[in-house]
């Protein structure tokens, strides 16, 4: 006689899988909610002066990230020590 239910067989595996998934989701959710956002949303596009201050740095270090503004911003942040003081000032102005 084969008994399928909460203690043995297929039902037991489903119950164990559901419990494991519930533990993973409940443990992961609070940790993700505490992560700071890397950038303020919506992303400011900046003034023409701001864009001009960073244009040469973007072309030099972040050409492959164009036209994705988020990737360009990440690239500028990664290369912060290399970019011009004017462009670093723009990043600082927008809290980056």
Buried (B, 14 or more C-beta within 10 A) or exposed (E): EEEEEEEEEEEEEEEEEEEEEEEEEEEEEEEEEEEEEEBEEEEBEBEEEBEEBBEEBBEEBBEEBEEEBEEBBBBBEEBEEEBEEBBBEBBEEEEB
